[in-house]
Amino acid sequence: MGEQTRPVVVPARVMGYTDRVSYRPGDTVGLHVSTRAGRWRGDLVRLLALEIPSAGVRQHVEEVPGVVPVMAPGLHQSTAPGSYVRVDGVPPIGADGLVVALALMPTTPGDPAHGPQVAIAHASDGTGWWVGLTPDGRASAGLCTRSGPVSLAVGEPLAPGCWVEIRATIPGRPGERLGIEVSPAGTLAANRFVRPPAGPASASVVVGSPVVPARGPLLWGCRSLRDGREPELSFDGRVENPVIVADATAEGSRADLAGHPAVVAAWDLGAGIGPAGVAATTHVTDASGHGRHGVAAQHPHRAVTASGWRGEVTDARFAPDEYAAIHVHRDDLTDCGWRSQVGIALPPDLRSGVYAVRLTADDDTEDLVPVFVGPPEGTATAPLLLVLPTNSYLAYANDHVGVDSPRTQVWSQMVPTLDDFELFRNARRDLGSSLYEVHGDGSPVFYSSWRRPILTMRERVYDHNAPVWQFTGDLQIVDWLERTGRPYDVVTDLELHREGAGLLARYAAVLTGSHPEYASGPMLDAYERYVSTGGRLLYLGGNGMYWVTAYDPEDEQVIEIRRWGGTQAWCADPGEYHLSFTGEPGGIWRFRGRAPQKTFGVGFVAAGNPGASAGYRRATGDPRVAWVFDGVLGPDGGTDFGRYGVSGGAAGLEIDSASPQLGTSPDAVVLATSVGHGDDMLEARENFNMTSRILGGARNPRVRSDLVLVPRAGGGAVFSTGSIAFAGALRDGDDGETSVSRLLGNVVDRFVSGAPVLGD
């Protein structure tokens, strides 16, 4: 008999999040902090670089003078994952009883890890009634009486991903029958399986004791809320248009019941779907006229197919009745709901930049919570603007792919190295998932929120992507701007989405981050309008402007994507390619006629691990762009540069190339092209349409990164690096200037000066 594996002990630590994505000077940063220590303290620091141990990059922070630290008693705060719909004001069951009818599609019926599941309930603390699933996955109904709970189940275990109609009769008096009937439902398109024909199954039992009514909220997706916030007996799956009638003798279909004189509520999940998607993602309409509308918590999926979806229309805006469903998950989380004890005041003259609140607790644990500070509203305080890709930070937020997926070891060709912080991050699954993962029932994660600690924005030893990825990579750009003495302002994707080209127009030149992968339509419009009216843009990343992204109109701290058609971690289910927040098609911008080549000159072509990165080779002798290479290539007449960086060569991780077929302008100048990629740099799947042996960079000429300069009308221009790894090649281990640094400096200075981009 072998030894049992010892459990991994993960020590608690202080951690926190801020109340919104970004701030202005003079604002107060709301802090949501959790710790088991007796006391914690928060200091504001300017954040210039995060440590990258494998590359010898040290953490670089500066104290901010004149900012009074904040302190508070330790408060351990728990999260409460699980989405649900809450309906207040529903009257308790009366003497005439109830009929409860709904369509249901469970996704984890009979899962032994979950036990019973409740789909809809008006119950709490030994009162009320409920409809759901037994531990073995059969449809069930129950209620509480003075003699205790009474419940019954019916039929065979339900099939995951298949619809059923459920009708429960809840008696109001002793001697009457509790009954439940379940029958197959759903079209061939709407159901996961084709099942043998089956008729309805029913069961009933006499209730011998008076019913105990519940007086709290009615809930979908769970039975009750512990402490008013934590779902109990959660349900995984879809609920379609429940109807409740205060008459246990009522007959007919759900449509008939919705018109019954004693109807309590008849919810219509298709009612809020219009030209702009779901009008209010938290609102569930009661169409009975009684105004018993529901409020959805933790962003259950909206704009998902219902039992009547036939597959003929794939856009909810044109068939709202076929999308009259909501998908709840026991692991949904878009708001930790932690209490804010104190806020830290930003000085009114604080310089724009990347900051952090350094949390320290009595138990000797720390957390660096990023804080992004823009310039005063409506102003620019520097000639350069750095747009931080906060949507990408949200997309990758708290991802567990590196631990969960064995493919990441093949990709990185290394065994994951997990230090104490990585173990802590892995253990805190309650902080929500990234947009690269699926829920526990296998459905994709559509939504990501700022209202939680984002542990992937902290220093860490291991990242399955690369040593420099996302926030750490963007801080390499910040570090370069600081070291080279180039003044700059900082804003986030959200400000760009809100303010558009008017924001960019205040600056002589605009820089993106290293991986601005997730762009909304207004963001793309802003970049295009800026460069087409004389603005100068430096796209300093790779695989940028790729996924169609939307903000929740009710809460801009939350974003949504629907993956299809690209190089992707999952694919949205059939009929669910449109975003619930806006109604627009999701997927990649390329298939919306907005390939990034049109504005930025390059677009995503390949991805690989750091070992497959490479340097660049000058690709043009055009004297009009000779200024780009001043001091870059050295006196020996060589043409190669950028062979070394934090993530291998400057061209790596995810790379972009020019493509006239996809929209690269005939006026674009390819300055340099990467050479020397290994076969672990693989071409993006959307570039070929048939099953094929995918050739890597050593043998595939299409696998390359292009440095491109695109002149635009009115003096505008775009410079694109076409590589995520570019930022990691801006410095060497001794803080010296590199060829990549000199090249970027040439371009930034030329762009800011206003001098022509083609000429001496």
N, C-alpha and C positions, 0 to 999 in steps of 0.2 A: 504494500500500500504506500503510495507516494505521499510526500509532504504536501500539505495544503499551501497554496500561495498566500503569502501574507498581504493583507490589504495595504494599499498605499495611503499613508497618513499625510493629509494635505493641511498644513497649518493655516489658520485664519489670518487675514491681513486686512489692513485698511484699504478701502477703494471708494471711488466716487465718480460722479458725472455732473455735468453742468446743465442748466435749465434750457439752454438753446445752443445752436451751432456756433454763432459768432456774436461779436459785441462791437460797440463803439467806445471811444474814450469817454469817461464819465459814467458809463453804465455800471450796474452792480451785477456781478456774476453769482447767480444762485447756485449753491453747492448742495448736492445730495450725497451724503457720506454715510458709509456703514463701517463700523468697527466694533469688535468686542472689547477693545481696550477701554480704560477708564476715561481717557481724554484724547482729543486730537487737535492738531494745529494746521492751519493752511497759510502758506507763504506764496506770494506771487513772484515768479521768476520768468526771465526771458529765455526761451528755449531755442538754442541755435543748432544743436546736433544731439542725436541719440547715439549711445555707444553701439558700435558694431565690432564685437570682440574678434571675429575672424579676420577683420581687415585693419585692426589697430586703430579704429576711429574711437575717440573718447567722447564721453558725454560732455556737452558744453552748455552750461546754463549761467546766467548772470542774474544777480539779485536786482530787484527793482526798488530803487530808493524811494522813500516817502510813502510806501504802502504799508499800512498797519496790518500785521498778521491777524487772522481770525482764529478763535479757539472755541471749542464746544465740548460738552461731555460726550463720551462715547455712546453711540446708539447703534445697536445691531438691527439692521433693517433687512427683512426678507422680501423676496420677490414672489409673485403669485402668477406663474405662467398658466395659460389656458384661456382661450377665447370663449365668449358666451354672449348671449343677448339678454338684457334685463328689461322687464316691463313692469313699471310701477302702476299702482292704482287698479289692479285686477281684483274684483270682489272675490272673497272666499266662497267656496262651494256652499250652495244653499240646499234646501230640502228637496228641490227638484233635480238635483244632481247635474252632471255634465256629460256632454259628448265632446271628446277631443279627437280630432282627425288631422292627419298630416301625412306627407310622404317623407320617407327616410332612406338614406343611403349610407349605411355604416361602412367604415373603412378598416376597423380593427375588431370585428365581432369575434368573441370567443378567445381573445388574447388573454392567456393566463396571467400576464403581468398586470392587467388592468382590472380584472374582476367585473362587477356590474357597471353598466354605463347608463346614464340618464340623458335622454334627448330633450325632454321638456318636463317641467315640474313646477308645481306651486306647493312647495313643501319646505319644512325646516323644523328641526328639533322635535321630531315625533308628531308632526302635524302635516296635513295636506295630502296631495296625490302626485304621481309621477308616471311617465311612460318612457321606456328605454329598452335595455338589453340585459339578459341574465349573464352570469359569468361564462356560460357556454355559447352565448351569442344568439339566443332566441329572443323574440320580441316579448316584452313583458309590460305589465301595468300594475300599479299598487296604490294603496292609500292607507292612511293611519286612522285607526279607530281607538276608542277608549280601552279596548281590550288588547291593543297592539296593532302592528302593521299586518295588512292582508295584501298578498300579491299573487299573481299567476302568470304563467308563460304559455306560449302557444307555438305549435309548428316545429319545423326543423331549424337548426341554426342558420342565421341569415348569411348570405354570401357577401364577402367584401366587394364594394364597388357596384353593387346591384340595388336597384330601387324596390321598395315595397310601400304599399299603402297600409297605414295603421289607423284603426278606429278603436278607441277605448271608451267604454261606458263607465262613468264614475258615479256610483249611487249616492244619494243624499240622505237616505233613511235606512235604518236597520231592516233587514229582511229583503232588501233589494239586491240585485246582482251586480258585481263587478265583472265586466266583460272586456274582451279584447279580440279583435279580428285582424288578421294580416293577410294581404293578398299581393301577388307579384305585380310589379308596375315597371314602368320605364320602357323606352323604345330600344330597338336593337343598337342604335348609336349611343344611347345614354348609358347602357349597362356594360359592365366590364366583361361579363360572361353571357353565353347563350345557355340558358338552363332548361331542363325538361319542363313541359307544360305542367302547371300545378294550379289547383283551385285555391280558394281562400281557406284558411284554417282559423278556427275560433275556439274560445274557451270562456267559461264564466264560473263564478263562485258566489254563493250567497254571503252577504256581509251581515254578521249577527249583532254588531255593536254600533253605537252611534259614531259617525264620522267626526274626526277632529279637524276643523278647517285650519288652513294656514293664512296668515295675514301679511306676510312679507312680500317681496317681489316675486313675480313669475319669471322663470329662467329657461332659456334654451341652452343646451350644451352642457349642463350640469344639474345636480339636484339642488344644491345650496351653496352659499358662500361663507366659508369659515372666516370669522372676524370681519365679515362684510366685504371681503376682497379675494379670498382664495377658493377657487372652484373645487367642489367635492363631487366625486363620482362623475368625472368628466366624460364626455362623448367625443369620439373621433368620427367625423363624417358630415354628411349634408342633410340639411333640414329644408323642406319645401312647404311654404305657405300653410302653417297650422291654422286651424279654425277651432274655436271653442264656443259651444252653445250651452246655455244654462237650462238644459232640458234633456234628461237622460233618455227620453223616448224619441228624440229627434231622429229622422231618417234622411237618407239621400247621400249624394256625393258631397265632396268638399264644396263645390260650387253651390249646391243646394243649401248646404248648411250655412254658407256665408250670407244667404238671404233670409235665414230663419228669424222670426220675430224675437227670439230669445238669444240671438247671437251676442256673445260677450266680446269677441274680437275675431277678425278675419284678416290675418296679416298677408301682405302682398309684397314679396321680395322683388318683383319686377317693376313695381310702381315707381321706384326712384331712378330707373334707368332711362336716360335720355341722350340727346346728341353729344353731351360731354361726359358720358359714362354714368357711374352711379353718383347721383346728385350730392348725396351726403353719406359717406361710407359708414358712419356710425348710426345712421337713422334707418329704422325698419318700420315701414308704414302699416298702420292698421286701417284697412279699407272698409271697416264696418260702419264708420261714422261716429264711433264712440271715442276716438282719439287716444286709444290705448297703444300708442306707438312704442316701439322698442328702441333701446340704445345698445349698440354692439360695443364690446370691450375687447381690447388686444388684437384688433384687426383680423377677424375671421375673413376667409376669402370671399370676395364678392365678384359679380360677373362671371359666375361659374355655371356650367350646364345643369339643368334640372331634369326631372324625369321625362318631360315631353320633348327634349331636344332630339331633332330628327337628323341632324348633320347637314341640312340643306343651307342653313344660315350659320355663319361662324362669327358673327358680330352681334353682341348682345343688344346694341342700339337698334337693330332692325327686327329683333324677335324677343322683346323683354320677357314675354311669358315663358319662353324656353330657357330663360336664365333666372327664373324666380326661385333661386336657392341660395343658401349660405353654407359655407364649409367651415366648421369649427374644428380646432385641434387642441389637444390637451397641452401642447407645448408652444402655442402662439405666445409671443411677447413683444409688444411695442412700447410698453411703459412700465418700468420697474415700480413706479408709484412710491418711491421713497420720499420721506419728509425732508424738506430743506430747513436746516437749523439756522444757518447764517448765510450771508452773502459777503463777497469781498468786493470793495469799491475800487473801480479803476480810476486813476487820476485823470482829470479832464485834459491834461496835456500829454497823455501817454502816447508814445510813438506806435504807429501801426506795426504789427508783426505777429510772430508766433510766441505765445506765452504758455505757461502752465501754472496750475496751483499745485505746489508741492505739499502733499498731505503727509504728516508724520504723526504717529500714534505712540502712546505709552508702551506699546508692546514691541517697539523698535521696528515696525513695518512702515513702508512708505508707498506712496502712489504719486505719479506725475499725471495730472489731469489736464490735457491740452485746452488752451483758450486762444481763440483766433480773434484778433483785434484789428478792425479796419480803420481807415481814416475817419475823421468827423464826417457826418452825412453830407453828401453833395459836394465834397471837396476831394482834392488830390494833394498829398503832401510830398510827393516824389515823382520823378519822371517815369519810373517803372512800376508796373503792377504785376504781382504774382497772384494768380488765381489758384487757390488750393483745391484739389479735387475731392472735396468732402463727400460727394456722392460715392466715389470709389471707396473711401474709408468706410462708409456705411455698408456698401456691398460686401466687403470682406470682413465686416465687424464680427469678432469673436468666432471666426471660422475654426472648425475642428477637422477640416479635411485632411490635414497633415497627420493627424492621429488616426482618424477613422478609415481612411482609404489606403489599402496596400499599394495602389497605383502610384502614390506619391513617392514611395521608396524607389520604384522603378524610374520615376521621373527625375528625382534628385540624385539617384544612385548613391544614397547614403541612408544609414539607419537614423531615425529621428533621435536627436539629443534633447532630452527633456530635463530642464533644470527645475528648481522649486516653483518658479513662476509659471512655467509651462504646465506643470502638474496642477497648479492652482487653477489656471485658466481652463484646463481640460475638465477639472472637477466641477466648475461653476457653469454647468449647462443651463442652469436656471436663468442666466443672463441673456438667453436668446441665441439664435443661430445667424449665420451669414446667408447671403443670397446665393451661395454656392452649395447649399445643403438642402436636404429634404426633411420634412416633418417625420415624426415617428410612424405615421401611417403611410409614408412613401410619397406623399404629395409634395410638390415643390414649395420652397419658401419664397413668397412673392414680395414681402414687405420687410423693411429694415428701418430702425428708429435710432435717433440720437438719445432717447430718454432711458439710457442704461449705461453702465460702464462698458467702454469699448476697449477690451484688454489687448486687442491686436494693434493698438496705437501706443503701446508701451514698449520699453526695451525688452528684448528677449534674445536668448541664445540661438534658438532654432526657428527657422521659418521654412516651410517646405517649398516655397517659391524661390527665394534667394536671400543673401545677406541684406541686400537693400531692396525693400519692397514697400510701396505705398508711402506711409508717413515718414519712415526712416529715409527713403529715397528723396522725398521732397525736402527734408531738412538738409540734405546734401546741397540742394540748390540754395536754400537759405544760408547755409554756411558759406557757400561760394560768394553770394552777394555781400555778406558781411566781411569776409576776408579781403575781397577786392575793392571794398569801399564804394559800392554802387548803391545809392539810396533807393528804397523801394517801399511800396505799400502792399498790404495783403488783404485780399477778400476771399470769400468762399464761393463754391458753386451756387449756393443759395442766393447770394447778392446778385450774381450774374443772371440767374434765372429771373429774379424780381425786376432788376433795373435795366437789363439789356445793354444795348450798344451805348446808351447814354453814359453808363458807368465807365466803359472802356474808353470812350472818347476823351476823357480827362487826362489820358496818359499818352506819352510819346511812344511807348512800347509796352506790350503786354506779354507776360510769360505764363505758360501753363505749368502744371506739375509733371511728374515723371510718368504718371499712368492715369490720365483723365478719361477713363473708360466709359463712364456712365453720364450721358448728357441728355438733358431735356431739349425739346424743340426750341424753346425760347433761348437756351444757351447757344445752340448752333446758329440760330438767327443772329444773335448778338455778335458772335465772332465774324460771321460773314459780312454783316453790315459794317462792322468796324474796319475790316481790311478793304472793303470795296469803296470806302469813303476816305481813304488815306491813312488808315491805322496800320501799325506794324506789329505783327504777332510772332512770337517764338513758341512753337510747339516743341517742348523739351521732353517728349516721352514717346512711348510706343503703345500700340493697341488702344489708341485714344478715340473718343467720340464714336463708340462702338455700339453699346446697348441703348435702346430707347428707354428713357427713364422719366418717371413722372413723380410729382410731389402731391401729397394728399392736400386737397384744397382746404380741408378743415384743420390740418396740422402739418405745417411744412417741415417739421422735424422727422417726417416719415416719407420714405420713397418706395416706389413699386417698379418692378420689372416683370416681363413675361419672356422667357427665353425660347427661341426657336430659330432655326436656320443658320446659326453661327457655331463657333467653337465654344461648346457650352458644357456646364456641369450637369444640367438636366434639361428636359424639354417640357414645356407646358403641355397639358393634356389637349386632345383635339377639341376645337371649338373655343379654346381659352387663350388665344393669342392676343387678345385686346386687353388693354389696361383698364382696371376698374376706376381709377382716379380720373381719367380723361376720356376714355373710350377709344383712344387712338390705337392703331396696331402696335404691338410690341416687337420683339426680335431685334435685329441689328439694323442700324440706319442705312446700311448699304441696300437693303431690300425695301427701303422707303424712298429711294431715289436721292438719298443724302449720303452717299459714300464719302468718307472723310477726304478722299483725294480731291474732291471738288473745291474745298476751301483750304485744306492744309497741304495739298500736294502729294501726300502719302497716305496709305491705309494699311491695316493689319495684314500680314502675310505669313508669319511663322512664329513659333514659340519653342523654347528649349531651356535646358538647365544652364547654370553658369559655365559649365565646362564646354558648352557649345557656342559661347560668345566669341566675338572676333573683333578685329580692328577695322579701320576704314582705309580705303585707297582713293586718292584724289582721282576724280573721273572727268575733269575738264581742264583744259588749258585756256579757256576763255579769259582774255585779259580784263574783261569787265567785272569779273568776280575775283580777281587776284587778291584784292584786299582781305577777303575772307581768310586766306592762308598766310597772311603776314606773320612771321615768327612761329608758324606752326610746324613746318616740315623740316626746318634746319637747313644748314648750308650745304649738305652733301647731295642735294638734288633728289632725295628720296620722295616717295609719294605716299607712304604709309604712315598712319598715326593712330592713336587711340587703342593700342593693343592691350593696355593694362588698365584695370580698374577694380573696384570693390567686388564686382560681379563678373570677373573675367574681362574681356574686351569691352570697349564702349558701345559696341553694337551687340546687344544680347537680351536675353530673357524673353521679351516679346518685341518683335520688330515689324516695321512698316516699310513699304516700298512704293515707288511711283508707278502709276498705271494709267496711261492715256485712255484706255478702254473704260476705266472706272471714273475718269474725270480729271486726271492731272492735266493742268493747262499746258498747251503747246509752248507757252512762254516760260514754263518752269525750267530751271537749270539744275540738273543733278550735279551737285558739287563733289560728292564722294559716295562710294558704294562699299559696303562691307565685304571683306574677303577672308576666307579661312574658317568658315563655320564647320562644325562637325555634324555628323549624321544625327545627333541628338537634337538638332534644330529642325523641327518638323513643320511642314507647310500646313496652313490653316485648312480645315476641312471644307469650308465654303468655297474654296478656290477650284475644287474639282467636283464633278457631278456623278461620277461612277465609282463603284468599288475599285480600288486601285492599291498597288503597293506604293506606300507613301515614301518618297525619297527624301532623305535628309539633306542638310546644307552642304555636305561634302560632294554631292552629286547632282544637286538640283539648282540650276541657275536662278530660279524664281525665289529661292530662299536667300534674301539679302535685305539689308537695311540701306535705305537711300537718305543721304543728307541733301535736302532740296531747298532751293531758294525760288520763291514764286513772286515775281513782281506783279503788282496790281495797279489799277488805274489811280490817278491822283496822288502818286507817291507811296501808296500802300504796298505792303509786302508781307510775305510769310516765310519764316525760316523753320524747317522741320528737321528734327534729329532722327525720327523714325526708330527710336530705341528706348526702352525702359532703362537699360543699363548705362545710358549716357551720363546720367547724374552721378553715378558711382565712379566715373572716371575724371571728375573735376579736380581731384586732389590725390596726392600720393601719401604714403604713410608718414612722411616727414613734413606734411603740410606745404610741400612745394607746388609750384605751378606746373601743370601738365599741358601737353599739346592740345588736349580737348578744352582745357580752361582758357588757353590763349585764343583758340578759335571762337569759343562762345563770347569771350570778351570783345573780340573784333566785331562780331555781329551785333551784340547789344549796343556797343558804342556807336556803330554806324546807324543803327535803327533810331537811337535816341537823338543823334545829331540832326536828323532830317536830311542828310546827304543822300543823293540818288543811290539806289542799291545796285544799279548796273552802271559802272564807270569808275574812274579813278577817285 
